[in-house]
Structures are given as structure tokens and as C-alpha cells.
Amino acid sequence: MANAIALAYPDIKVSVIDFENGAMWRNLVDLPNIEKIKFEHNIIVSPPAESILVMQTFVPYYWPKELILDENQKLFFWNLHPQNLIPSLLPIPFLRQIPYNNPKVYSFLTFFYKKLLQRLRNFTRCLIDNKGLSFMDKSNLDYTSNYLNLQIKNRDFIPVPASSSKLIFNLNDEIILNDVIRFTWIGRLCDFKSYILIYTIKKLNEISRKFNNKKFEFNIVGDGPFEGYIRSEINNCKNLSVIFYGAIPHNEIDNFILTKTDIVMAMGTSALEGAKLGKPTFLLDLTLKEIKDDYKFRMIYDTKEFDLGHFITKEDFLKNNNSFYDLLNDIINNYKNHSINSYNYFEKNHNIKNVKLLFLEKIMNSNLVYSMIDKTAFNKSLLLKIYNKIRGLKS
């Protein structure tokens, strides 16, 4: 986003505070209106005067002690992960994810953290009431609302952006699919992604019998700790060919999708990789357990409020539904329509050329200044201080 704004608007000065050789630092383009400000432990740093400080949201008691702000510093927060504003109520490495993934467990534990949750609700309300907070999608907003027990009436979004492809392709070309239809999954093979991937492959194996004149190939691009488990679970899927490609360098992904893919299956920003190249893209959701009920498949352009994947709930199931077969059959018969719809969804909602305009509009309209934030939100409990020391965290 920093690069996109600096390139498009030479009169806007963009300053980025980051560790030297951090991810942002390394990827900034060399432009006269981009300034790198080095962040170092135990050394005070501040944004330039009269600037708007844009930060990803986080629980405020992890505010970096090195970041010192003037009371009149304008602020804007962008929520890019559903757990950003949600505290860990079981601060033990092998237990901390349990409450995050179980709303009832989390709700029970909040009884012991009433003051903390109230401070976080007040902090989040302050941001929202002063137009200083936007969420990337429905999933992030709803997760924050549910876990903080906070009603958020203003459903304000800045969707996650992605750059368009530099490869040349023509959406107006009439495409006739070959006898072998090539699916591609893009994503890391980790716990919350693997169960939906296994379910999808098994479901494709099941419905493939209904397509007498087609064969199916399923490419898996990505690696991770669950690869062995996935291989064992899909071992009996004999009606299609599954090929594991491992991780592919990011600069080669576009070419792989364009030349070796007919249909993309993914979640998150990986789904945008397919849509931006005009590939019909199924949007899949997250889960940490085996899927036994009948999941409802959907295309990326059918999602609501920029949701690129959420934790699966009972609302995502419908007994004996034929969503996968119906959508796949329609793609085979009307490929161009699905291709154009996927591409148009990306262009309208996630192309960084459009998102940067919305981003600039939102941050310019923020009324939030540092003095409005109740500084008690920055306080750490004794338990948290001990926990951070054990983990070796700096602040």
C-alpha cells in the first residue's frame, strides 16, 4: 500500500517505521517521497509531525514502548486478522489457541477477565466512534464483535488489496475446456486449511462419476506439516489425479495458474491469485476439525462483505446439497461467464488501484487522535508481564 500510494501520488510523503531489513523495509520501492524510519529496541521513535499514523490493530497493552506519540497525533487502525483485538485468556503456548477456536470456552474465561475485556471494549469503541478503525472483511468484524461482546453497527471495511497480474490474457477468448479439467489449490498445508482441502478432494472424487466425458486433475501448490496427513486421507480417491507441487516461488504463481489451471480452490489472498487471472475461483473456509456434514460451496464473487474465508459454522452446511456439482457443471458449460465474474470481483473489490483510493479516503476522514485513547488500555497485568518474560518478548 505504501508503494502504491507513493507511486500514484508524488506529492504525498510516505514514511514507514520498521526494523531495518524487516518485510516492509525490504519491499519498499526507491522513491523520493518514501522515507524509511528505523525501529530499534529501546530507542525512541516517532512518526513525522502532522502525519497520520496507520497501524494494524493489536491489543493495546502490546503498544511498543519505543513508539512515542504527541497527544495530537492522528491515528488510523486497520484490522487484518480476526484475533488482532482479542486477548489470549490462556497464556500458555500449547493452550492459548483453545479459547480462540471455541467461543463457549472463551466466553467462560471472560468471567475472570472482566476489567481487561471492558478496557478493550472501550478502546475499540473509541476507535470506531472516531472513524479510526476499519476491518478488512466480515469475518474480522464479526469475530471482534462476538469475542469482545461488542455491538458494531458501522460495518466499515477496507478490503485486503492485491496487485493485478503483469501477464497478458484475454477474457473475451472463447475457452473450451479439455477432457482433463485442472483444479489448483494454493495455500499452506496447515491445520485450519487441511480439513477443507481433504473434504474438497473427496467430494470431487465422489461427484466426478457424474461427468462421463471429463477427467479431473487436482494440483496442490504449497507445503506444510499436514502434507503427510492429507496424502493418507485422500489415498482412496481413485477417480482423479492429485499432484503435489510443493511450494512455488511467488513470482512463478501467476504463470502456473495461467498455464496449468482451469479452476482455483483457495481461501484468503490465495483466492485472489486465481480471480485476478480470470480463473473461476471457489472460496473455501477454515476449520480445525474433520468435516462430516454437507458443506455449501460458493464462488468468490458470491461472498459477502469481502469475506475471503471464515471459520466454518453450522450456517455453512446444508444437508444433501449439490452445490459443488451444480457449480462445477455450470462452470464447464459456461466457463467464460464464471471467468469474467471472478475477474470482475477482484477488479472491483481488491485491486490495489481501487483499494488505495478507499484507504486514503478512510484515513483522511479519521477524527482519532492519540489523546482520545484511555492510557489504562496500555497497562499489562502482573501475570502478563511474567508470561512475556518467560516467552522472551521485548514489550
N, C-alpha and C positions, 0 to 999 in steps of 0.2 A: 504494500500500500504506500509506503514511504517513497519507493522508487516511482510508482505510477503517478503520484501527485507531483513529485519534483520534476518528472519528465514533461507532464502536461502543463504545469504552471510554473514557469521560471521565476515569477515574481513572488512565489511562496517559498519561504525558507523552511526547510525540514531538518530538524535536529533529532538524532536518535541516540538515546542513552543505552549503552550495552557494554558488556565485558569486551575487552579487546579480543578480537578473533571469535566472538560469540556468533551465533547464527545470523542475527540481524547485521552485525558489524561486517561479516564476511560477504554478505549478499547485497550490500548497498552499492548502487552504481556510482561512478565517479562523476559528480556534477557539482558546479559551483554553488548551487543552492542547497546541497546536502551537507550537514555538519555531523561528524561523529563525536560524541561526548563519552569519554571512557568512564566506565563504572569499575570501581575497585573497592574491595572490602576495607572497611574502617577509614575510608576517605570520603569526606562530604562532597556531594554533587547536587546541583540544582539545574532545573531547566532554564532556558533563556528568559529574560524579562519579557512580560507582555505576550507570552506564548500560551497555547492551550496544551496542557499535558494530557496525552492519551495513553491509557494503560488498560491492559487486560484485567478483568476483575479478579480479586482474590480475597480471602478472609483478611480483614484489615489488621488483625494482630500480627500478620506477617509483613507489615509495612517495613521496607528496608530502612534501617536506622541511618544509613548513609544519605538517603534522599531527603533533603531539607527544602521545604517549600515556604514561600511567602504566603501570608494569610490571604492575600488577594489572588493567588494563583488559580487560574481557571482550570477545570478538570473535566475529563470525559472518560467513562469506562465502557469497555466492550466485552461482553460475556461470551467467551468462545469455548467453554466446556461446561457441561451441566453441573459439575461439582465445584466450580470455582468459588461460589459463595456459601458452600455448605461445609461446616466444620466436621472434622473427624471426631466422633464421640467415643471411639475405642482406639486410642492412640498407641496401638501395638502392631508392629509390622504385619503379622500374619492374621490379625483380626480386623484391621481398620477398614477393609472393604465390605465386611459383612453388613454393617448398618446402611452403607450407601446402596447396596443392592436389595435391601429388604425394608421397605417403608414402615412396616409394623414394628420391626426391631428398632429402627431409628426413632420412631415416634415414642416408644417406651423409654429409650435412653434420654430423650429430651427432658424428661421429668427431673433428671439430675443436673441439667444444664440450663435452667430457666433464665438466669441472668445473661448468660452468654448468648442464648438464642434471641432474647429481647434486644440486646445490643446490636446483633446482626440484622434483625428486622428493622430497627431504627436506622442503621447505616444504609441499608438497601432502600428504605423509603426515602431517605434524604436524597440519594442519587436519583431515584425515579421522579420525585416531586420537582426536582430542579433540572430535569431534562438532561441529566448527566449519565444516563445508562441506557444502552441498547443491547438486546440479545441477538445472537446470530440466527436463532430459529425457535420454533415452537417447543422443541424438546428441551432446550436450555431454559426457556422461560417457565415452562410447566414444572420442571424438576425443581427449580429455585422456589417457585410458588408453593409447591407441595411440601418440600422438606423444611422450609422456613415457616410454614403455616402462615403465608403472607399472600393476601389477595392483590394481584397485579392487574388492574383494569386496563392500563395503557399497554397494549400488546405492540411494543415498539421494536422493530427489527432492523439490523444491518446484516444481510446475509453474507455468509463466508464467500470471498471472491476467489476467482481463478483466472489465469491468463488464457486467452484464446490460443489455439494451435497455430504454429507457423507453417504447418504442412498444407498443401493445396488439395482441396477436394471439392466436388460439385454435388450439392444436394439435389439438383434438378435431374441428375442422371437417373435413368430407369435402371433399378438394380433387380436382377433376377437371381435369387439365392441358388447356390449349388445344391447338389444332392446331400452334401455334408454341411450342416449348419454349425458354425463355430461360436460357442459361448466363451467368454473370458471373465474370470473372477480376478479382481485386483484388490489386494489387501493383505495385511499381515495375518499369519495363521496363529492367532492367539485365542484365548478362551472365549471372549464375548463375540468373536466373529465366526468361530469354527462351527458352532452348532447349527447356525442358519445355513452355512455353506454345505454341511453334510445333508441337512434336510432338503436343500435345493437340488443337490445332485441326485439324491434318492428319488425325489419327486419327478425330476426329469427322466430318470431311468424308468419310472413307472408309466408316465404318460407317453413315452416315446413309442410304445406299441400302437398308439392311435395314429401315428404318422407313417403309413406304409411306404411312402415314397421318399422318406427323409431319414438320414442318419445324423447322429449328434456327436459333436466333439466338445469337451469341456476343458478349457485351458485354465490352469491355476497359476497366476503370477503373484508371487510372494512367498515368503518363508516364515518360519516361526516355530515355537515349541510344540505346537499341536499338529505338526505335519504327520508324524507317525500315527497319531490317533485318527486323523482324517483318513489316511490311507487304509487303516484297518476297518474303519466303519463303512467305507464305500467299496470294499473289496468284492462284494457280490453284485455290484452294478455292472452287469454284463451287456446291457443294451446301448451303452455309449462308451466312447473312448475318453478317458481322463488323463491329461498330460500335465505334469508338474514342471514348470519352467524355473521355479525359484525366483529370487529377487532379480529384477531387471533395473538397470540404471534409469533414473527418472527421465533423462534426456532421450531415452530409447522407447519410452512407453507409448508416445503418440504413434510412432511408426508401427509398433506391434499391434496396436488397436486398429489402425487404419488398414493394415495389410493382412492380419491374421484373425480378425474378429468380425462377426456379424452382429452379435448381441452381447451387451455388457451386463454383468451382475455385480453389484458393489454397494457399499454404504459410504457415507461421508463424502469427503472431497474426491475419493476414488471414483465415485459415480459421475462426477463432473468430467472426469477424463474421457469417459465414453460419450457423454452427451455433447461435449464441445466439438466432437468429430462427427456428429450426426449419426451415432450408433444408437439404435433402440436400447434404452437402459432401464433395467429392472432395479428398483431401490429396495435393498434388504435392510432388516432391522437387527438389533443386538439382543443377545440373550446369554445367560450364563448356565443354562441347563438344556438338556436334550428336549427337542420339540416333538411332542406326541400328538398334538391336536392339528387341525387343518388350518394352516396359515394362509392368510389372504395376500397374494402377490399384487404388487402395484408398479406402475411405471413412474419414472422420476417426475414426469410432468403432471402426475395425479397427486403429488404430495401437497400438504397444506402448510402454510406459513413457513416455507423454506426448510422444512424438516428433511434432513438428509440421513435420517436413521435415528431410532429411539429404542429404548428398552421395551421389549415386547410385553404387552399386557393381554388380558382376555379380549380386549377390543380388536386385536389383530387376528382373531380366529373366527372362522365360520364353518360349522360342521358340513362336511361333504361338498365344500365349494370347489368349483372348477376354474378358479381364477388363473392358474398357471397355464392350463391347457387353452382356455379361451383367449388369453392374451398372446400366447405363442402362435396359435393358429391364425390370429388376426395379423400378427407381425409377418408371418410367412406369406399371407395373401395381400397385405397392404404395407409392405416394408417401407416404402417411401414416406407414407404418412407418419409412421412412428419415428422414422429417422428425422423428419422435419420437426415434429413435435418435441422430440428430445433436444435437438439443437436450439430451437426457439426458446425452450425453457431456460437453457443455460444462458443464452444471449441476453434475455430479458432480466433474469434474476441474479446471475452470478458472474457474468463477465466483468472483470475488474474495471473496464472502461465505464460501465454504468454504476457499479457499486461505489467507486471513488466519489462520484457526484453526490450520492446519498450520504456517504461517510462525511464529506465536507459540510454538507447541509446540517447534519446532526450535531457535529462538534461545534459549528458556529452558533447554533441555537442553544447550546448548553448554558444554563444560568448557574451551574455549580462552581463554587469557589471553595478553596481549602478551609476557610474559616467556618463554613457551614457544617463541617463534619465534627461530630462529638468525639473528642480525642480519647474518651474512655474506650472507644471501639478498638483502639490500638493496644490496649493492655493485655498482657499474657498472664494466665494463671500460673501459680507455682508448679502445678502438675505439668503444664505445657512447657515451662522453662526446663524442667528436669528431663522431659521427653526429648526436647530439641537437643539438649546437651548430650544425651545418650546417642542420638542419631547423628550427632556431629554437624547439625545445621548452624549456619553462621548468624541467622537472625530469625 
